[in-house]
């Protein structure tokens, strides 16, 4: 069986002319369309590689979540929405502690040759250097290449020497040492998701089905295997949402994971907090 890495969900927010340097606003409907397309295309022949980021991509929580008001909640939501899909999840270094994009202000802070060359071409074409930096801070490759934030020590505990690129200035708060000590951290949420995949065959082998495909704010899908099925609900916004669900999705079961209080039962409507996510299993 072939494992497929596809980047269609990554390019959904790139500008038609300027590419990733002028990203488009986030569109959840388009994202769901792409994710579902590949879930169904590889349901019987092939295997999905599930990922939000890698060494060439921006930090997931900065790209799809909210690092200012709901950093922890949105990072956990993104982890849940991805890890309970069919396929093999990949966690890029720092994603499990919620590392964010870097707030660089000048091209001299960058090391990525692509970013440096594109900056020169954009400026020579008469475009604003400030606008380019904004785009690079959102989508540039150096976002994923700043030193791993191990602790609140100088340089994030990465090295006793000066690293090749600046450490993200939020390292005193966002670091592995702090995450490991916090039972409610993003890191511990990832550990729970990985453990669930090892103990619940429906997450590995279950049939995928998406629901409410045109809803602009919420991602809903189910996984079904024999008599076991789970529903995954994820609010991608910083707003409270009242969600109307089809009667087929009414469920009373075990809450496998959540980022607020456990939810064991849902009916025709469900109230979602900002970036709330949960998964319920019914057997």
N, C-alpha and C positions, 0 to 999 in steps of 0.2 A: 504494500500500500504506500502511495506517495504522500509525503507531507508537503503542503503547499504554503509558501510565503507569498501573500499578495499585499499590495500597497494601495489598493483602490480607495480604502477608507482614509488613508493618509492624505491623498491628493484632492479629496473632496473640497477642501477649504482653500485651495490654491487659486490665485487669480489667473484668468485665461491668458493674460499677456505677461504679467510680471511674476507669475508663479508664486512660490512660497514667500517671496519677499514682500508681497502685499496680500496677506491672507484675507479671505472672505469671512464674514460672520459665521459662527457655528450654526449648522443646520442639522438638527437631530433626525429629521425625516430622511434626509439623504444618507446620513450615517447608518441608520437602521436598514435602509434599502440595501446598502452594500453588504453589511454584516449578514443579513438574511440571505442575500443572493449566494454568498459563499457557504453559509451553513447548509443550504439546500443543494447547491451544486456538488458538494463533497460529502453528502450524507451517506452515500453508498459506495462511492468510488473515490478514495482520497481521504486526506486528513488535514484539518485546518491547523495552522499555526496562529495562536491567539496572542496579539501583542498590541500595546498602546505606543510603545517607544522602543528605540534602540540607540546606538551610538551616533546616528545621523538625524535623529528626530528630536523635537522639543519635549520637555517634560510633560507627562500625561496630565497631571493635575493642573498645570498652567494652561494647557491647550484645551482640555475638555471640562475642567472643573472650576474651582473658585478658590484662589489662594489667599484672598483678603478677608473674607467673612466666614467661609466654610471649608477651610483647608482640610481638616481631618475628615469631615463628613463627605465631602466630594471625592476625596481620594479613596475612601472606603467604598463609596458608591461605584466608582469606576472599576475598582478591583472586582467587586461582586458581579457587575454586569458582564465583565469579560470572562472571568474564571468559571462561570457556570454555563458558558456556551460549550458546544461540542468541539473538541480539539485539544491541543496541548498548549497551555498558557506559558508564556515567556515573561519573566520579570527582569527588567533591565536594572542594572545597579543603581540604587538610590530610590527607585520607584516604590520599594517596600517601606521606605520611611517618609515618603512624600516630598522628595527633593523637587525644587521648583526651577523655573527658568531664571537666568541671571539678568540683573538690571544694569547691563552695561550702558554707558553713555557716549562712548567714542569708539571709532574703529580700531584704535591702538590697543584696546583691551582684548580684541579678538585674536585667535591664533589659526583658525580654520582658513585654509587657502581659498576655498570656494567663496566664503564670505568676504574676504579681503578683495578678491578679484571682482566680484559682483558689485561691491561698493564702489570701486574705481570706475567700472563701466556705467553705473547708474549716475554717478556724479558727473562724469564726462558728458553724459546725455542730457545734463541739465536738471536732473531730479534732485529733490531735497535730501541732503545727508541725514537730517533728523528723521525723515520718513523712512529711509532705509534702515536706520538703527532700530526704529520701532518694529519693523518687519523682521529684522535679524533677531531681536530679543524675543519675538514670538515663535519664530520657526528656524532660526539658525542652528547649525550642528553643534556649536560650542556649548549650547545649553545642556547637552548630554555629556559633555567632556570636562566639566569642572571637577575638581577633586572630590572623591567620595567623602561625605561628611560623617566621620566616625565618632567624633566627640566635640565638646566645646573647647578643646585645646587649640592653640594657634594652628592656623591652616586646617582647621577641622580635624586635627589628629592624623591627617594624611601623611605628613612628612615633617621632619624637623628643619628641613631646608625650604627655600622658596620654590613653590611648584611652578610648572611651565605656564600656568594660567591661573587667574585669580580664583579664590574660593568664593562660592556664593556667600554674601554677607549674612545670610540667615542661619549659618552653621551653628551659632551658639544655642539656637532653639531647635533646629531641625538636624538631628544627628542620631546615629545608631545607638549610642550609649543611652541617650534619653528615651528612645523608643523601646528599648528592651526592658527598661524599668517600669514602663507604663502599661498596665493591663489593658487599657482602652486605646492603645496606639494603633497607628496604621499598620505597623509591623506585625503586631499580634493578630490583626484582622486578616492579613495575608496568610499567616500560619494556620488560622482556622479554615480558610478557603482551601488550602493545600491538603489539610487533614480530611476535609469533607470529600474531596475528589478520591481519596484513597479508601474511603469507607462506604461510599454511595455509588454503586454501579450506574444509576440513572444519570449521574453527572457525566460519566465517561461515555456511556453507550446510548443514552436516551435519545429518542427522536425529538428534533427541534421544531417548534412552531411559534411564529411571531403573532402578536395581537396588537390591535390599535396602531396599525402601521402609519397612519397619517396624523397621529397625535404629535404635536410639535414639542412636547415637553417631557414625555414619559416613555420609557422603553419597557415593554412587557413581553415576556416569552415564557413558554412552557417546555419542559423536557419530560418525555414519557418512555417508560420501559416496563413492559408487562403490566403489572397492577400498580406500579409505583409512578407517581408523577409529581413534579415540582413546578411552582410558578415563581418567576423572578420579576420583581417590580423595581424600577429605578427612576427616580425623579432627577432629571438633568438640569434643574433650575434652582435658583436661590429663593424660590417662592413656595408658599403653601399651595398645594394643589388638591382639588376635589376631583377624584378620578372615577368615572363611570365605567363599570366593567360588564362584559357579557355574562349572562347567567351561568354559562359553562365554566366560568372561572371561580365561582363561589367555592370556597375551600375551608376546611377546618382540619388542621393537622399540626405538624411539628415545625416550629420556626428554626430553620437550619442556621441562619445567620442574619444579622441586621446591623444597622449603624446608629439606631436610636433604641427604643424599647422593643422587645420581641413582639412580633405580630403572628398570632396563631390562626386567625380566622379573618376572612374577608367576604363581603357580600357583593351586592350590585354597585356599591360605592365604597371608596376608601379615601381617607384623608392622609395626605402625604406632607411631611415636613420638608423644608429645603434640603435637597440632595438626599432625601431618604431612600433607602433601599432595603429590601428583605427578600428572603426566599423561604417558601413554605413547602413542605413535602407532605403528600397524602398517600397512604397505602391502602 
